Amino acid sequence: MKTQSDYLLTYTNSWGDHSLTATAGFTTYYNKLENLNAARTQGVGLVIPDNPDKWYVSIGDAGTSTNGSTQWERSTVSVLARILITIKVDIYSTVLTVVTVLPLFRTRATNGRTSTPSVQAG
């Protein structure tokens, strides 16, 4: 089973020759696997009929039975925040400032947690 959800919010405002745009949001991702299996061969026990409708794990030699399972789940949350400011200083130049916080990942899995932040400005 896989699930991904994205949520974004953008705010825009301008006054005169200046403007401000702010964006914030997050993405969630979830992935999961569950598996269960079992087997048994004919061996020296009860004879297994040649009919798939009669194939049960309880029929056959108990000494040859096997079973197993696999399961895991992983989830990730990614956060985004960005501010864009444009200021007109004079007729020949414009100051553009961008501050971006790109993904802050937090992963929780069966093997523990990891966190990787990243910040940019320019």
C-alpha positions, 0 to 999 in steps of 0.5 A: 500500500502506498499513499502520498499527500501534498499540501501547499499554501501560497500568499501573494501581496504587492504594494507599489513597485514591491512584492511579497510571495510566501509559499509553505507546505508539506508532503507525506508519503507512506509505504507498507508491505505485509506478506504471510506464507506457508507450505507443506509437501506430501512426504510420508504423511497423508496423500495430497490429492491432485485437486487444487480445491483440496490443497490445504496447508494442514494436509501432508507431512508435518515434518516438511511444513514451512512458514514465513512472513515479511512486513515493513512500513516506511513514512516520510514527511517533507516540509517546504517554506519559501519567501520571495521578496522583490523591492524596486530600489530605483529605475535601474535596479531591482532587489530580489531576495529568496529564502527557501527551506527545502525539504526537512525530512524525517523518516521513521522505519523499523530501523530507526529515525533520520533527519536531514534539514536543508536551508538556502538563502540568496 
